[in-house]
Amino acid sequence: MGRKGKGDESVAEVDDLDLPPSPKPSKPRQVLTFLGETALAIVVTLVITALLRVFVFQVFQVPSGSMEETLELKDRIVATRISDFDRGDIVVFEDPDAMWMGEQPEATNPVRRVLEELYLLPDSSQGYLVKRVVGMPGDNVVCCNQQGQITVNGTALDETGYLYTDASGLPVAPSDTPFDVTVPAGHIFVLGDHRDRSGDSRLHMCETTPADVPAGSYGFIPIDSVVGPVKAIVAPLGRITTFSTPDTFASVPDASIDAPAEPIVAEGSCGGS
């Protein structure tokens, strides 16, 4: 008879063993194991969520009527941090140096503060706003031409697709305030879609600045303050939609000059002669 190989003997020995059944863990041990696994799952979820918020996207609710009807007060919107933006895009941005909203009180709820520290909620001490980008660095933005349209680098915008409509169904005027500005380097010029209710670049560029701050500076948002472009409404269910750049901005040419270091605000842009 042939001789078994060592491998065969090993298998036979294991198969022939009469092993006793493993002891069942006690109830307290089962509970501790369950709690440990649950806690680990929660920690992993929090870490992943925090990383997504910091590097990928963030959900906001910005309580302002300045973007009606495009955005409503109850809407939850998603801004993506990994996407570039251009003229025509809606963006969420932090209030630079509390210039537009003033100092915001910090949250007193300890749970919220912990979630803010973990980057799971926006920092309540930092104001966030949402507007539409109309001018990029170097762009000359003017209101208005003879047809009452805003122009960017000499090209008129057809904004009827997103401007707020009144009770009669007509869109509000692109702006009742005339202006002629050139956007400085590293900044953007933003407007709300509900122009009659929007405290946007038009208003803030006319605020008095300290002697060491160039006139008009408060009206232009630093690009570094932009969280990212708004890609979608994710709640409530009846409002879910996605956003893309309006077609009217596709025909706007690039700026004909290098972006200036300081904003250029023409006379008459703030009601002067």
Phi, psi and omega in degrees: 000142181294152180274134178293142172285164181300326180295321180294318180299318182298316180295317181298319181296318180293319181295328184278348183289139177257085185278140178287151179296147179295138179294139179285132180301147179292161180304311178302323180291322177298318180296316180296320178297315179299314180297320179296317179294321179295316179298319179297318179297319180295315180298315180298317179298317180296319180296314180298316180297317179296319179294319177298318181294319183288320190248343188240296183209168179209141178264135181230153161234113183253104186283080180215142176272006187288344181249010175298146001267359180303314177236140175252164187301326185275354186293139168258123185243153179249123173252131182260131182277343187263003181254143172283165176226164182213182177306140178094340181282149172274134180229151169260135179218154176281143178294110185293117178055031178054033183285327186265325186247350185079177181294135180258135178292142178286154179294138178264343178290119184297327179295316179297320181299319179297316180295326177292320179294331179273006181064025178269342175227151176299148178295116184290344178278352181245121180286143176240142179229161178227129180212176177258134178283123177249329180230133175260172182307130179090347181291143172260112183250126188227140169231126358219169177278186185294340177268007179077020181259147171285140176243146175235118184053039176086356181257127182285144178260134170264099187260011185296339182288342183226349178294148178300138177254139182278187184299334180274358180088007180264141177290148176293162179295144177307325174188135173270353180254119178287147176201158176212104186229154170241125188285130181286165180301141176074014183225167175227159177249124188235149177225151173274157179284333174264082191300332181287342184240011187256118172273086189244207184301327180300318182287310190284338177289346181265001178285147179291132180251155175300164183301330183268005179244126182302142179302139179087353188299327184292348181272355186242131186267127176298135179301329179296341180273353182280125175290314179161173179286147177278122183259337185195158162263128183251351178196153355291171188304320183289352183248002184299127178197166176245163182237148173222169180290127178302143185300331185299336181279348182294333183269358180285124180283164175294160179300143182275351180230160172293144180300131179288158179291331180236153179296147174250115181242113184290154176302141180092352182289340181240032176089000180280178181272000000 
